[in-house]
Amino acid sequence: MPITGSQKALMYARSGKARAGATRSDYYQPYPVVLINGVDKTAFTLKHTIVVDNLLNEQVDTATLSVYGFDPIAGQTIVIGSGASTNRVFGGTILRTHQRSVRGYAKKIYDLECVDWTWTLNKRRAFKVYTVGTAANVAVADLVTTYAPTFGTSKVKTGAPMLTGDLVFRGTPIMDAIQQIAQTVGWRAYPDYDKVLHFFSTETDQTPAALQASNYQFDGLDYVLDLSQIQTRVYGAGGGAQTTAAVAVGASSIPVNECGWYSASGGSAIDAHANRITYTGVSASSGPGNITGVSGITTAIMQGDAINVFIQKDDAAAQTALAALIGGGDDGIREGWIEDGRWSLATATNQAQAQLDTFKNQDVRGSYTTFDKLTKAGKTVSINISQRGINTSVTLQRVRRTLAAPNKWAFAADFSIVWADLIDVLNRAVA
């Protein structure tokens, strides 16, 4: 007789193992399963030592655990499953094995340090050029197919923006190249535990349950409001041409070796002498020529100096809100900077806007613990607790998975509104 209503299933629901009507779809007991180099080593695993750290997107996930009764080798593959090896909660490579100091003839115990498939993905380096107008998803899929053919691309979403400038990879690690493409178009990327690369703007998989008074699966909610990273104006600097002659203070034109960097309708530029230059146009659409209608040269420019494209982005609403919050006549402007000498004007503009959109409001960060199995870094979680005056949505930055009982996983989650890995990317771009 089929189960109905709120009846509990009595057996696992694994494909090919259970009959329809006898159990519920995706129902299983989440006991850990450990495979090393494809061999089941669950019986030789000290299960209470399993720790999986799931980090946001392209950051490397790690796992640690202790095993005994055999000799694991660094470089072997490892899969940790929940209920079955095909239901993976970690997949990757053993990076280090540490045999504990024990008495002679005692049982050998190894502590394993493992990393996700990023280490395998980066075994080759990219030597490629992707020209302006190439769809970002096409470039990403090509990198994986060319240099990491054992990885799948079924999660590389189509319809990504076109590259606004050429991207040149000279011996770049594959995941770094993919991340550079993702950063350029404002998308995200990571390899999952099944060795499939994800490339996306937004993922639509299930989100964890909201943190609210009726949710008894979470506890220990720590919540912080943070203004330290707020930016309501962002300056963006990109690449540029070199001057072909010295330029005097107050000059109205600048001779350069390539006019194609600059807007025909005018704009802004900046040089190594901190001249913030405005201009009205260029004398040629490409090739050598002059930046025309120039003002703002207060320090002489040397021949060969770079004249970098420059953009300023403001959010008036955010400035007004911050001014009201601070009070005392403050203008609400907090300035940020982003720079990359490879960027065209269009890319610099997009990057400055993206940074402004990310940092224009105060950050919310904190942590909590839960038993919700949908808890995963990168997921959005709603927090609605009126008794504490909290009503917001946050992004999970890091999730640590451990066993609370032989068949029950617990999750310790760190969250923020600002994506921590984006901060790292932006810092690298400026460095």
Buried (B, 14 or more C-beta within 10 A) or exposed (E): EEBEEEEEBEBBBBEEEBEEEEBBEEBBEBBBBBBBEEEBBBEBBEBBBBBBBBBBBBBBBBBBBBBBEEEBEEEBBBBBBBBBBEBBBBBBBBBEBEEEEEEEEEEEBBBBBBBBBBBBBBEBBBEBEBEEEBBBBBBBBBBBEEBBEEBBBEBBBEEBBEBBBEBEBEEBBBBBBBBBBBBBBBBBBBBBBBBBBBBBEEBEEEBBBBBBEEBEBBEEBEBEEBEEBBBBBBBBBBBBBBBBEEBEEEBBBBBBEBBBBBBEEBBBBBBEEEBBBEBBBBBEEEEEBBBBEBEBBEEBBBEEBBBBBBBEBBBEEBBEBBBEEEEEEEEBBBEBBBBBEBBBBBBBBBBBBBBBBBBBBBBBBBBBBBBBBEBBBBBEBBBBBEEEEBEEBBBBBBBBBBBEEEBEBBBBBBBBBBBBBBBEBBEEBEE
